[in-house]
Amino acid sequence: MKILGMQSLSARLSWLIVSALLLVQLSLYVLIYWEEEALLFEGQSEERIDRIISVLKILESDNVTGDKSIILEAASDDDFSMFLEQERLAVNQSLEPRFVEQLEVLNQEVGREGHLILLREWAEQKNISFEQMQDWFGEEWEMLILAGLPLQDGSWLYAVLYDPWGAFLPILFGELLLWLPMCLVIILMVIFSVRHVTRPLAKLAERTQRFGRGEKFTPLPITGAQEIRQATEAFNNMAQRLESHVNDRQQMLSAISHDLRSPLTAMRIQAEFIAETEVQTSVINSIDEMQQMLTSVLHFTRDDAQTERVTAVNVTKLLESLVDQYQKQNESVSLVSSDSMQDIVLKTRPLALKRALRNLIENALKYGGTAALSCQRHKSAIAIIIEDEGSGIPEQAMERVFDPFVQLDAARSENRSGVGMGLSVARALLRASGGDVTLENSREKHKGLRVVAKLPMR
């Protein structure tokens, strides 16, 4: 199926149904035509045997004198002609069994030992040209057979027999050409019907992809066959439950984070009155860290519920803009240009993408000191790559660092500012747009972590 380029359900169903219908139609047509030709051949064989016997008896009767060709011309027609030869013709090629059976019947009827020969062999023996034979016997003369019977005077009577089986395929092909319009009607009806049946499935698949990319859910209309209606209704219910669950979770986290800010503010004020400086500094640092964590949670839940519209974004220009902003801040951020980066445009949420990339760049600057950006275009997605020159991280910890509030101690540098939400927020934003982010240690020497953010080309 892949070779034929039939990936969709409608194309495969259309191919299967059309193939089955055409195969059945063709088989029936060939069988019917075959049966008709068999009956025709049998009837013609009996009639010609009777005619040959009658002519043979007339030629050998005592009443026949003079030119016998007049009798032969009177007994001949377009499909059956006879002539005399003074001696038996040489036979070089064997014939099909059905003609041998016909000859055996003829021999039994006349009580003589006859033989068969192809008409083209006779033409070769007599040195008769192709054009002359065609003029005498028609365009299908090469399919004709000669049946020879010996006469009492030593001469041979030859009858030209038409072979309907020899012309079977050409005639069948001509009949099939008349059958093509009906086949085209069947094909069009099948394609239209299958597309009509599978259209709701295509809409369901497209809406599922959009929902998986984090776009706002709108219920699908319930149409189509019963099974498709059930699947559509199940999808609508599932999507609504998921959306309600996510909204409830976001509201709960936002409420908890907001409610905790008031007691933390009060604790911050009370910490100012602690007499011991060392204790005061430790408490204030702990309170500030908790407030930073709450702020990160609020940002995370707000970004996860983002309803930003999907628009066309020039990724190349977006990367150039980000690099320019960081370079103006004297940060070691660079853009590695390539031919595949020229004007890469995709449909996504621009602000969400920019926020995710900022988090990844800042993570590279924080732990690797530098951030080298590049972009690669693939068949159905683009990959934005951010490389730093840090120490990398262990393979077994590459997924764990995406968990909220996770910070590795030994694997990275001593700079541990932040609360460990950057990578979590970046992955959430990218996944909400149908993409993802993965980590790997660079294979090049003196290179650190390699972050690959992938986004689908819509």
C-alpha positions in Angstrom: 0.0 0.0 0.0 2.9 2.4 0.7 4.2 1.8 -2.7 0.9 2.9 -4.2 0.9 5.9 -2.0 -2.4 4.8 -0.3 -1.9 5.8 3.3 -5.4 7.1 4.1 -8.3 4.9 5.2 -10.5 6.1 2.4 -7.9 5.4 -0.3 -7.3 1.8 1.0 -11.1 1.1 1.3 -11.7 2.5 -2.2 -8.9 0.3 -3.6 -10.1 -2.8 -1.9 -13.8 -2.4 -2.9 -13.0 -1.3 -6.4 -10.5 -4.2 -6.9 -13.1 -6.7 -5.6 -15.9 -5.4 -7.7 -13.8 -5.2 -10.9 -12.3 -8.7 -10.3 -15.8 -10.1 -9.9 -17.1 -8.2 -12.9 -14.2 -9.2 -15.1 -14.4 -12.9 -14.0 -18.1 -13.1 -14.8 -17.6 -11.4 -18.1 -14.8 -13.7 -19.2 -16.7 -16.8 -18.0 -19.8 -15.8 -19.9 -17.9 -14.9 -23.0 -15.9 -18.2 -22.8 -19.1 -20.2 -22.5 -20.6 -18.4 -25.5 -17.6 -19.1 -27.6 -17.5 -22.7 -26.6 -21.1 -23.2 -27.6 -20.5 -21.3 -30.9 -17.4 -23.4 -31.7 -19.3 -26.6 -31.0 -22.2 -25.6 -33.2 -20.0 -24.5 -36.0 -18.0 -27.7 -35.8 -21.0 -29.9 -36.3 -22.3 -27.8 -39.1 -19.0 -27.8 -40.9 -18.5 -31.5 -40.5 -21.9 -32.1 -42.1 -21.1 -29.8 -45.0 -17.7 -31.5 -45.6 -19.3 -34.9 -45.6 -22.0 -33.7 -48.1 -19.4 -32.2 -50.5 -17.2 -35.3 -50.2 -20.1 -37.5 -51.2 -21.0 -35.2 -54.1 -17.5 -35.1 -55.4 -17.2 -38.9 -55.4 -20.6 -39.5 -57.0 -20.7 -40.9 -60.6 -22.9 -37.9 -61.6 -20.1 -35.3 -61.2 -18.0 -34.6 -64.2 -16.0 -31.7 -65.4 -14.8 -28.8 -63.3 -15.4 -29.6 -59.6 -14.4 -26.1 -58.4 -18.0 -24.9 -59.1 -19.2 -27.3 -56.5 -16.6 -26.1 -54.0 -17.4 -22.4 -54.6 -21.2 -23.2 -54.1 -20.4 -24.9 -50.8 -18.1 -22.1 -49.4 -19.0 -18.9 -47.6 -17.1 -16.1 -45.7 -16.2 -18.4 -42.8 -15.9 -21.7 -44.6 -14.2 -22.4 -47.9 -12.9 -25.5 -49.7 -10.4 -26.4 -52.4 -8.7 -29.4 -54.0 -5.0 -30.4 -53.9 -3.5 -33.1 -56.1 -1.4 -34.5 -53.2 -1.3 -34.4 -49.4 0.1 -31.2 -47.8 3.1 -31.6 -45.5 2.4 -30.8 -41.8 5.2 -29.3 -39.7 3.4 -27.9 -36.7 1.2 -29.6 -34.2 -2.3 -28.2 -33.5 -4.3 -27.8 -30.3 -6.3 -30.8 -29.0 -9.7 -29.3 -29.8 -9.0 -29.5 -33.5 -7.6 -33.0 -33.2 -10.9 -34.1 -31.6 -12.8 -32.4 -34.4 -10.7 -34.3 -37.0 -11.3 -37.6 -35.2 -15.1 -37.0 -35.4 -14.7 -36.2 -39.1 -12.7 -39.3 -39.7 -15.3 -41.5 -38.0 -18.1 -39.9 -40.1 -16.4 -40.4 -43.5 -14.4 -43.5 -42.6 -11.1 -42.0 -43.8 -7.8 -40.9 -42.3 -7.6 -37.1 -42.7 -5.2 -34.5 -41.2 -5.0 -30.9 -40.1 -2.6 -28.1 -41.1 -2.3 -24.4 -40.4 -3.3 -22.1 -43.2 -0.1 -20.2 -42.9 1.9 -23.4 -43.5 0.0 -23.9 -46.7 0.7 -20.3 -47.7 4.4 -20.9 -47.0 4.5 -24.1 -49.1 2.8 -22.3 -52.0 4.9 -19.2 -51.6 1.8 -17.0 -51.4 2.5 -13.5 -50.0 1.1 -12.1 -46.8 -0.9 -9.4 -48.6 -2.5 -12.0 -51.0 -3.6 -14.2 -48.1 -5.0 -11.2 -46.3 -6.9 -10.2 -49.4 -8.3 -13.8 -49.8 -9.1 -14.7 -46.2 -9.1 -11.4 -44.2 -6.9 -9.9 -41.5 -7.2 -12.9 -39.3 -6.1 -15.5 -41.9 -3.2 -16.6 -39.7 -5.7 -18.1 -37.2 -7.3 -20.3 -39.8 -7.0 -24.1 -40.0 -7.1 -26.5 -43.0 -8.8 -29.9 -42.6 -7.7 -32.4 -45.3 -9.5 -35.6 -46.4 -8.4 -38.0 -49.2 -10.6 -38.6 -52.2 -10.9 -41.9 -54.1 -9.0 -40.5 -57.1 -5.9 -39.7 -54.9 -6.5 -36.0 -54.6 -7.2 -34.2 -51.3 -10.2 -32.0 -50.3 -9.2 -29.2 -47.9 -11.6 -27.1 -46.0 -10.7 -23.8 -44.4 -12.0 -23.6 -40.9 -12.3 -20.4 -38.8 -10.9 -20.6 -35.3 -13.0 -18.5 -32.9 -10.7 -19.5 -30.0 -7.7 -18.1 -31.7 -9.4 -14.7 -31.9 -10.7 -15.0 -28.3 -8.3 -12.4 -26.7 -8.5 -9.7 -29.4 -12.3 -9.9 -29.4 -12.5 -10.0 -25.6 -10.2 -6.9 -25.5 -12.6 -5.1 -27.8 -15.5 -6.1 -25.7 -13.8 -4.9 -22.5 -13.3 -1.4 -24.0 -17.1 -1.2 -24.2 -17.2 -2.3 -20.5 -14.8 0.5 -19.3 -17.5 3.2 -18.9 -19.4 1.0 -16.5 -16.1 0.4 -14.6 -15.5 4.1 -14.3 -19.0 4.7 -13.0 -18.4 2.0 -10.3 -15.0 3.5 -9.4 -16.4 7.0 -9.0 -19.4 5.7 -6.9 -17.1 3.7 -4.6 -14.7 6.6 -4.1 -17.5 9.1 -3.4 -19.2 6.7 -1.0 -16.0 5.8 0.9 -14.9 9.4 1.3 -18.4 10.3 2.5 -18.2 7.5 5.1 -14.6 8.3 6.2 -14.8 12.1 6.2 -16.0 12.2 9.9 -12.9 10.0 10.8 -10.6 12.4 9.1 -12.1 15.3 11.0 -11.8 13.3 14.2 -8.1 12.7 13.6 -7.4 16.3 12.7 -9.2 17.6 15.8 -7.4 15.0 17.9 -4.0 16.4 16.7 -5.1 19.9 17.3 -6.2 19.1 20.8 -2.9 17.2 21.4 -1.1 20.4 20.4 -2.9 22.3 23.2 -5.3 24.2 21.0 -8.6 25.2 22.5 -11.1 22.4 22.3 -14.4 22.8 20.4 -16.7 19.7 20.3 -17.0 17.8 17.1 -20.4 17.5 15.4 -21.7 13.9 15.8 -22.2 12.6 12.3 -21.6 9.5 10.2 -22.1 5.9 10.8 -23.1 4.6 14.2 -19.5 3.4 15.1 -18.1 6.8 14.0 -20.7 8.7 16.0 -19.8 6.7 19.1 -16.1 7.4 18.6 -16.8 11.1 18.1 -19.0 11.3 21.2 -16.4 9.4 23.2 -13.7 11.8 22.0 -15.8 14.9 22.9 -16.5 13.5 26.4 -12.8 12.6 26.9 -11.6 16.0 25.8 -14.1 17.8 28.0 -13.1 15.8 31.0 -9.4 16.4 30.4 -10.0 20.1 29.9 -12.0 20.3 33.1 -9.3 18.3 35.0 -6.5 20.6 33.8 -8.5 23.7 34.6 -9.3 22.5 38.1 -5.7 21.6 38.7 -4.5 25.0 37.5 -7.1 26.9 39.6 -6.1 24.8 42.7 -2.4 25.5 42.2 -3.0 29.2 41.5 -5.2 29.5 44.6 -2.6 27.7 46.9 0.2 29.8 45.5 -1.7 33.0 46.0 -2.9 32.1 49.5 0.6 31.3 50.6 2.0 34.7 49.6 0.2 36.5 52.4 1.7 34.4 55.3 5.1 34.5 53.6 4.9 38.3 53.4 4.0 38.4 57.1 6.9 36.1 58.0 9.2 38.3 55.9 8.2 41.4 58.0 8.6 39.5 61.3 12.1 38.3 60.2 13.2 41.9 60.0 12.9 42.1 63.9 15.2 39.1 64.6 18.1 40.3 66.6 20.7 37.8 65.5 22.0 38.8 62.1 23.1 35.3 61.1 19.7 33.8 61.9 17.9 36.7 60.4 19.8 36.3 57.1 19.1 32.6 57.0 15.3 33.0 57.6 15.0 35.9 55.0 16.8 33.8 52.4 14.5 30.8 53.0 11.4 33.1 52.8 12.7 34.7 49.6 13.4 31.2 48.1 9.8 30.1 48.9 8.4 33.3 47.4 10.4 32.7 44.2 9.1 29.1 44.1 5.5 30.3 44.4 6.1 32.9 41.7 7.4 30.2 39.5 4.4 28.0 40.2 2.1 30.9 39.3 3.9 31.5 36.0 3.9 27.7 35.3 0.1 27.4 35.8 -0.6 30.6 33.9 1.6 29.5 30.9 0.0 26.0 31.0 -3.4 27.6 30.6 -2.2 29.8 27.8 -4.9 30.7 25.2 -2.6 32.5 22.9 -3.7 32.2 19.2 -1.7 30.1 16.8 -0.1 32.3 14.1 2.6 32.0 11.4 6.1 32.5 13.0 9.4 33.1 11.2 11.6 30.9 13.4 14.8 32.2 11.7 14.0 35.9 12.5 12.8 34.9 16.1 16.2 33.2 16.8 18.0 36.2 15.4 16.0 38.5 17.6 16.7 36.5 20.8 20.4 36.3 20.0 20.6 40.0 19.4 18.9 40.8 22.7 21.3 38.6 24.7 24.3 39.9 22.9 23.2 43.4 23.9 23.4 42.2 27.5 26.9 41.0 26.9 25.9 37.4 27.1 27.8 34.7 25.2 24.9 33.7 22.9 25.5 33.0 19.2 23.5 31.7 16.1 25.1 29.1 13.9 23.7 29.8 10.4 23.1 27.2 7.7 21.3 26.9 4.3 18.5 25.0 6.0 17.7 27.9 8.3 16.6 30.3 5.5 13.1 31.6 6.4 11.7 28.7 8.4 8.1 29.5 9.0 5.7 27.4 11.1 2.3 27.9 12.8 2.7 28.1 16.6 2.2 30.4 19.6 5.0 33.0 19.3 5.1 34.2 22.9 5.0 30.7 24.3 7.8 29.7 21.9 9.9 32.7 22.9 9.4 32.0 26.6 10.4 28.4 26.2 13.5 29.3 24.2 14.5 31.9 26.8 14.3 29.4 29.6 16.5 27.0 27.6 19.0 29.7 26.7 19.2 30.9 30.3 19.7 27.4 31.5 22.6 27.0 29.1 24.1 30.3 30.2 23.7 29.5 33.8 25.4 26.1 33.7 27.5 26.2 30.6 28.5 29.8 30.3 27.6 29.9 26.6 24.6 29.2 24.3 25.1 28.3 20.6 21.8 28.2 18.7 21.1 26.5 15.4 18.0 25.3 13.5 17.4 22.3 11.3 14.5 21.7 9.0 13.1 18.1 8.7 10.3 16.7 6.7 7.5 17.2 9.2 9.2 19.1 12.0 11.9 21.6 12.8 14.6 21.2 15.5 16.0 24.2 17.4 19.3 23.1 19.0 21.0 24.9 22.0 24.5 23.8 23.0 26.6 25.0 25.9 30.1 24.3 27.0 29.4 23.1 30.5 30.1 19.7 32.1 26.9 18.0 30.8 24.7 15.9 33.0 24.6 12.1 33.6 22.5 10.1 31.2 20.3 8.7 33.9 19.3 12.2 35.1 18.3 13.6 31.7 14.6 13.1 32.3 14.6 13.9 36.0 15.8 17.4 35.4 12.5 18.2 33.7 10.6 17.6 37.0 9.6 20.8 38.8 12.0 22.1 41.5 14.7 19.5 40.6 18.3 20.8 40.5 21.4 18.6 40.1 24.3 19.3 42.4 27.4 17.4 41.2 26.7 17.3 37.5 26.6 21.1 36.9 28.4 24.1 38.1 28.3 25.7 41.5 25.9 28.4 40.3 22.5 27.2 41.6 20.4 30.3 41.5 16.7 29.6 40.6 14.3 27.0 41.8 14.5 24.4 39.0 11.4 25.4 37.0 13.0 26.6 33.8 13.2 23.2 32.0 9.8 22.2 33.3 8.1 25.3 32.0 10.0 25.0 28.7 8.8 21.4 28.1 5.3 22.3 29.1 5.2 25.2 26.7 6.6 23.1 23.8 4.4 20.2 24.4 1.4 22.5 24.5 2.3 23.4 20.9 2.6 19.8 19.8 6.4 19.6 20.2 8.9 18.4 22.9 12.4 19.0 24.2 15.1 16.4 24.8 18.6 16.5 26.2 21.9 14.8 25.2 25.5 15.3 26.0 27.5 16.6 23.0 29.7 14.1 21.2 32.3 16.8 20.4 35.2 17.3 22.7 35.0 20.2 25.1 31.3 20.5 24.6 28.6 20.3 27.2 24.9 19.8 27.0 22.9 19.7 23.8 19.2 20.7 24.1 16.9 19.8 21.1 13.5 21.5 20.9 11.3 20.0 18.2 8.1 21.5 16.8 5.8 20.1 14.1 5.4 21.8 10.7 1.7 22.4 10.4 
